[in-house]
Amino acid sequence: MLGESDLLIMATDAANEQLALCGIQECGWEGEGRREAGDYVWYGGGALQSTEPGHRNRYYGGATVGVHKSLDAAVIKTVHKGGRVQLVMIRGARGKRLVFGNPYTPLRKGRVKR
């Protein structure tokens, strides 16, 4: 699960690359919400608890979108779909709307069971 120090590392990397928006998969957050770390606000979550024996306290999956704090006031809406998709809608300078999405795409077939 991404802890506060992990989010700070991701925020530092995103800032070094001068990214205004970025997506992270396998965030491992139980539930969904908004967290701040570094110069970014992170929207998302939705990790599922493992059903595998011996791994019941682990969470996997989840999608997150990081928005630089300079753009956070322009966030109109966020949509979270069960740990599979995180969307952030931002109001543009000319009144247009930008939708940035991060779909969760597991590498192993059948890993996420609903």
Summary of the structure (lengths in Angstrom):
residues: 114
radius of gyration: 14.6
end to end distance: 19.8
largest distance: 52.9
contacts: 346
relative contact order: 0.20
helix: 15%
strand: 44%
